[in-house]
Amino acid sequence: MAKRVLIVDDAVFMRMKLKDILEKNGYEVAGEAQNGQEAFEQFQATSPDLVTMDITMPEVDGLTSLKMIREFDPAARVVMCSAMGQQAMVMDAIRAGAVDFIVKPFDTDRVIKAIDKALS
């Protein structure tokens, strides 16, 4: 059975790009969210195997959403997605329980490597 991934990013293009990479590599997209609050609700509704989480989003940011998800499910696996120059936030995310991070723009090999590692 394909591993299910929840994609969280406020940019539609980024969600589409990630969805394309995941589906071409045998993953199933469990759902999509455009902010951290939606991510938390989708996580509860779909119980994905993994979440890809943008850091900077409107309403509820990725770091806050990561903490909400990990409080709800301490075993949740979250890979953060960041733009260049967000190293401090990435370190905060790792301390808060993120298992890895991917830098935008997405490199297919790096995305798959990070997700495979997070799920193993």
C-alpha positions as CSV (number, residue, x, y, z in Angstrom):
1,M,0.0,0.0,0.0
2,A,1.3,3.4,-0.9
3,K,2.5,5.7,1.9
4,R,0.1,8.7,2.3
5,V,1.4,12.2,2.4
6,L,-0.3,15.5,3.5
7,I,1.0,18.5,1.5
8,V,0.9,21.8,3.3
9,D,1.9,25.0,1.5
10,D,0.1,28.4,0.9
11,A,1.3,28.4,-2.7
12,V,-0.8,26.4,-5.1
13,F,2.1,26.0,-7.5
14,M,4.3,24.5,-4.7
15,R,1.6,22.0,-3.7
16,M,1.1,21.0,-7.4
17,K,4.9,20.5,-7.8
18,L,5.2,18.4,-4.7
19,K,2.1,16.4,-5.6
20,D,3.6,15.6,-9.0
21,I,6.9,14.5,-7.5
22,L,5.2,12.3,-4.9
23,E,2.7,10.6,-7.2
24,K,5.4,9.9,-9.8
25,N,7.4,8.2,-7.1
26,G,4.7,5.9,-5.8
27,Y,3.3,8.0,-2.9
28,E,-0.4,8.8,-2.4
29,V,-1.4,12.4,-1.6
30,A,-3.8,12.1,1.4
31,G,-4.7,15.8,1.2
32,E,-3.6,19.3,0.8
33,A,-3.8,22.4,3.1
34,Q,-2.9,26.0,2.5
35,N,-2.2,27.1,6.1
36,G,-1.3,25.5,9.5
37,Q,-4.8,25.4,10.8
38,E,-6.1,23.5,7.8
39,A,-3.0,21.3,8.1
40,F,-4.0,20.3,11.6
41,E,-7.6,19.6,10.7
42,Q,-6.5,17.6,7.6
43,F,-4.0,15.7,9.7
44,Q,-6.8,14.7,12.1
45,A,-9.2,13.8,9.3
46,T,-6.8,11.8,7.1
47,S,-4.1,10.3,9.4
48,P,-1.3,10.6,6.8
49,D,2.0,8.7,7.1
50,L,3.9,11.9,6.6
51,V,3.3,15.7,6.3
52,T,5.3,18.1,4.2
53,M,5.0,21.5,5.9
54,D,5.8,24.9,4.6
55,I,7.3,27.2,7.3
56,T,5.9,30.6,6.3
57,M,2.1,30.6,5.8
58,P,-0.8,32.9,6.6
59,E,-3.0,32.5,9.7
60,V,-1.1,29.6,11.4
61,D,2.5,29.2,10.4
62,G,4.2,25.8,9.8
63,L,6.1,25.8,13.1
64,T,3.0,26.4,15.2
65,S,1.1,23.7,13.1
66,L,4.0,21.3,13.6
67,K,3.7,21.7,17.4
68,M,-0.1,21.3,17.2
69,I,0.2,18.1,15.1
70,R,3.0,16.6,17.4
71,E,1.0,17.4,20.5
72,F,-2.0,15.6,18.9
73,D,0.2,12.7,17.7
74,P,3.7,12.5,19.1
75,A,4.6,9.9,16.5
76,A,3.7,12.2,13.6
77,R,6.4,12.5,10.9
78,V,6.8,16.0,9.5
79,V,9.3,17.2,6.9
80,M,9.6,21.0,6.8
81,C,9.8,22.9,3.5
82,S,11.7,26.2,3.6
83,A,13.0,28.9,1.3
84,M,16.7,29.7,1.4
85,G,17.7,31.9,4.4
86,Q,15.2,30.3,6.8
87,Q,17.9,28.2,8.7
88,A,17.0,29.5,12.1
89,M,13.4,28.5,11.6
90,V,14.4,25.1,10.3
91,M,16.5,24.5,13.4
92,D,13.5,25.5,15.6
93,A,11.3,23.1,13.6
94,I,13.8,20.2,14.1
95,R,13.9,21.0,17.8
96,A,10.1,20.9,17.8
97,G,10.1,17.4,16.2
98,A,10.4,17.8,12.4
99,V,12.3,14.8,11.0
100,D,13.9,16.6,8.1
101,F,13.6,19.6,5.8
102,I,13.6,20.3,2.1
103,V,14.7,23.6,0.5
104,K,12.7,25.3,-2.2
105,P,12.8,25.2,-5.1
106,F,12.2,21.5,-4.9
107,D,14.8,19.1,-6.2
108,T,13.1,15.8,-7.0
109,D,15.9,13.6,-5.7
110,R,16.3,15.5,-2.5
111,V,12.5,15.4,-1.9
112,I,12.3,11.7,-2.3
113,K,15.4,11.0,-0.3
114,A,14.1,13.1,2.6
115,I,10.6,11.5,2.5
116,D,12.0,7.9,2.2
117,K,14.3,8.6,5.1
118,A,11.5,10.1,7.2
119,L,9.3,7.1,6.6
120,S,12.0,4.4,7.2
